[in-house]
Amino acid sequence: MVELHPAFFWDCPECGVENFCRGIVPEFSEEERAELREEHGVNPWEQGSFVMQPEVVTCAECKAAFKAAHYEDA
């Protein structure tokens, strides 16, 4: 068995290599988690994690760094 982690993938615009980076899973108190669930319409029986994307990503191949944008905002 392996443990899966939330992640993002992206293609480097400089060299074309496909890259992966882990999502950031912040720690929340129960109160903060309840507020976020209410704010985003997540039902109590739904499971999962709130995941944040990195602000900057670096290509594993050419080492170029880029500001990250969510695919819906790009």
Secondary structure, DSSP 8 states (H G I E B T S, - for coil): ------EEEEE-TTT--EEEEE-B-----HHHHHHHHHHHT--TT------B--SEEE-TTT--EEE---TTT-
